[in-house]
Amino acid sequence: MPNAFANAMKQFSTAAQYLEIKPEIMEKLKTPKRALQFAVPVKMDNGSMKTFEGYRVQYNDARGPFKGGLRFYPTADLNEVKALAFWMTIKCATVGIPFGGGKGGVKVDPKKLSTKELERLTRSYVDALQEHIGPYKDVPAPDLYTNPQVMAWIMDEYSKIKGYNEPAVVTGKPVEIGGSLGRDTATAQGAFYILSELVKKLKINPQKSRVIVQGFGNAGYHFARLAKAAGYRIIGLSDSQGGIIAGQGVSFDPESIMKIKKDKGELHGYYCVGSVCDKVDYKQVSNGKLLEQDCDILVPAALESQITGKNAGRIKAKIVLEVANGPTTPEADVKLNKKGIVVAPDVLVNAGGVTVSYFEWVQNLQRFYWTEPEVFSRLQSIMVKSFNEIWQVAQSKKIDLRTAAFVLAIDRVSKAMAVRGY
Ligand code: GLU
């Protein structure tokens, strides 16, 4: 997304109006501490060499080590990674965990690589970046099209370089090598805690609420599953191939859809298997049209810049719950706010992922592991507390929830910078 960083800076300026921050600190927050772009050479299965472009942006570490995901994505670029690293800085401060913000990426379509090529790509990325990452420097994690297996290769490659096991260099690992219980569903679980608080405040009845989820990756799928289990009606879903909308009175079961997706590779095949095909009423829609369908809660859980100045006027939901990073542009925010649509911002809603990453890091450093109920109860208290703090700021300053989250976060980051002597 070419405008991602410009969008992030607009959100920053909007919030800055409500804060008294020294201009020097403001200025520093507009530039990452370090933005790395480097070659990631990979030996392909046919013996040839291919070089991919790699990035790691270390935005701000005033409150702790840089922290943020690594994406393998065909359109990844430095501008986008910079925006995402800035958002990580805001996100970690929003939920008060002791990390700064960073993000990484490789411009690659991992679906076109074999498993062996993917492993060599990951190891090559770590080799290029080894001096800049580490448990007390910068701790990567999964993001778009990376997963626990990729994190395991990162941990292994880094540990080989160091000559000892260093699980705390990366989070989102498989549990066998120090991953935290609950990390795989943490983003969705955190988003679900936020939705639960928000519907209470807005006096919305979950049982009567229709939910549309754009994106059926780790976060989108688990969120849809949790929402369905709590009684919400899931009436729309999509993956990168397109979406499905349920007919009148019908709602989807995300778990059985996932089963079909695994078999057939796409959601579209969902109902047209066996007898269900003629029993359930649904229609196919594009990802763009999915967002504009009538519903109560719209959950963008895929990519950046999905709700823009162009389509914001056609959004019919009461709540936009941002599970993806940066799904709503600043122009769209203005329009949604005017229409009275409540936007629950990404830096709060999807912070469950990095919060459980923080728990994983703590467990790794202490070599002392928690039970899943412990993980979720600590996650819930952080999410609920953060939600209430933001709600309070929004009410008292009469501002939207995103601006309130930014106000709270920028205040924390800038105070850390100031007290450290910047
Ligand atoms: N990629 C996730 C995010 O955008 C997780 C980051 C992390 O756990 O460090 O929040």
Residues whose N, C-alpha, C, O or C-beta is under 5 A from the ligand:
A	BS01	LIG	K67 G68 G69 V139 A141 P142 D143 N350 G353 V354 S357
